[in-house]
Amino acid sequence: MVSLNENFLKLKAGYLFPEIGRRVSTFAKENPSAKIIRLGIGDVTEPLPPAIIAAMHAATDEMASRETFRGYGPEQGYDFLREKIAQHDFQSRNAEVSAGEIFVSDGSKCDTGNILDIFGHDNRIAVLDPVYPVYVDTNVMAGHTGSADSEGRYQGLVYLPVTAENNFIPELPDEPVDLIYLCYPNNPTGVVASREVLTKWVNYARENQAIILFDAAYEAFITDPKIPHSIYEIPGARDVAIEFRSFSKNAGFTGTRCAYTVVPKTLQAKTRSGKDVSLHQLWNRRHCTKFNGVSYIIQRGAEAVYSPEGQQQIGELVSFYLENARLIREGLQAAGISVYGGVNAPYVWLKTPGTYTSWEFFDELLAKAHLVGTPGSGFGASGEGYFRLSAFNSRANIEEAVRRFQKLVS
Ligand SMILES: *Cc1c(COP(=O)(O)O)cnc(C)c1O
């Protein structure tokens, strides 16, 4: 008889985005004339910049002739892309990362989940609360947790609450942990981590032989020159951190799929018998065994992100979304709402007005203003009483959404 991975059965049934989808489609069916504006799921709305499209067209043409056709490429990614990444995203910021430490992939969501393949099952795992649900759910699937309590906290995970009370900056854990997920600029709160905060975590990891899994998917949205873009800008991070980056949010690749993970060659962990093992080697083995590389055409598109035209065009994209975030943030503030984030990130995190729970506010906003956001409680128990709005939309929709929001709460 077949046995199942019954850890999947521990996952909370109403996963956040499907539940939102159900409520929105029910409302839309009952109110067919309502013009619903969606500021819920964090997906980009603007088309790929022309420099990237041109590079992908040219690469497509190369595939059409025997002389320039490409079959399987290197699993880790083509050198033309890995070199540009290392130079532009790290070395130019005095972060020591070489091309050989970069693994190009089809997404950071996959990478943050797949990375668990190279770790044992007895690690103590810390996540922020609220958190990007992928970190939690992949650990549940891997059997690293017990079941969830009524608020959705899984037994066996160490939750580090981030709320207005601690300015959304977590305390260090008061019990030992081995793997720490950090995401900055943060999804869902839109908050960034200063050099001091990141240094505190790197030092913690060094002192406790822990490893930081650093998700920097929103690094391009950092406007404050004092905020680090990479964990490797912090001295000593090469020995304790893996970093995840993606072209999804900075360059509009959510549907095109390209990302990368940095595993420094200096990053090691010990076997039970005390022998040092290179995590770079383990991840390389995993990546080559279970992945066959990102399409050549897409990697040429990603390379074009680093051309002068590409840089200018993605800069305009990011500025466009940041201006949306500013309009949301200032519009809500003017309406007397407490808002957080939205300065160095495309998300605005707000305190629900009055005594609304996150889901009550979701229903109210949908019913009365025809706006869709994301209930904070869907990201974790400490997100209760908060709500996320995304800046990924057209300018006209953002302006209309802010007007409707102001009318609702005034
Ligand atoms: C959008 C997002 C990513 C990017 O995921 P891809 O699979 O590369 O599209 C990674 N981490 C977080 C927190 C995100 O919100």
Ligand as a Chemical Component Dictionary entry (heavy atoms), coordinates in Angstrom:
data_LIG
# 
_chem_comp.id                   LIG 
_chem_comp.type                 NON-POLYMER 
_chem_comp.pdbx_formal_charge   0 
_chem_comp.three_letter_code    LIG 
# 
loop_
_chem_comp_atom.comp_id 
_chem_comp_atom.atom_id 
_chem_comp_atom.alt_atom_id 
_chem_comp_atom.type_symbol 
_chem_comp_atom.charge 
_chem_comp_atom.model_Cartn_x 
_chem_comp_atom.model_Cartn_y 
_chem_comp_atom.model_Cartn_z 
_chem_comp_atom.pdbx_ordinal 
LIG C1 C1 C 0 7.769  37.691 -4.913 1  
LIG C2 C2 C 0 8.666  37.125 -3.880 2  
LIG C3 C3 C 0 9.736  36.313 -4.240 3  
LIG C4 C4 C 0 10.054 36.037 -5.694 4  
LIG O1 O1 O 0 9.611  34.806 -6.069 5  
LIG P1 P1 P 0 9.875  34.259 -7.541 6  
LIG O2 O2 O 0 9.609  32.799 -7.396 7  
LIG O3 O3 O 0 11.304 34.551 -7.879 8  
LIG O4 O4 O 0 8.909  34.936 -8.460 9  
LIG C5 C5 C 0 10.558 35.815 -3.257 10 
LIG N1 N1 N 0 10.345 36.124 -1.962 11 
LIG C6 C6 C 0 9.339  36.912 -1.581 12 
LIG C7 C7 C 0 9.181  37.246 -0.151 13 
LIG C8 C8 C 0 8.456  37.435 -2.530 14 
LIG O5 O5 O 0 7.449  38.199 -2.134 15 
# 
loop_
_chem_comp_bond.comp_id 
_chem_comp_bond.atom_id_1 
_chem_comp_bond.atom_id_2 
_chem_comp_bond.value_order 
_chem_comp_bond.pdbx_ordinal 
LIG C1 C2 SING 1  
LIG C2 C3 SING 2  
LIG C2 C8 DOUB 3  
LIG C3 C4 SING 4  
LIG C3 C5 DOUB 5  
LIG C4 O1 SING 6  
LIG O1 P1 SING 7  
LIG P1 O2 DOUB 8  
LIG P1 O3 SING 9  
LIG P1 O4 SING 10 
LIG C5 N1 SING 11 
LIG N1 C6 DOUB 12 
LIG C6 C7 SING 13 
LIG C6 C8 SING 14 
LIG C8 O5 SING 15 
# 
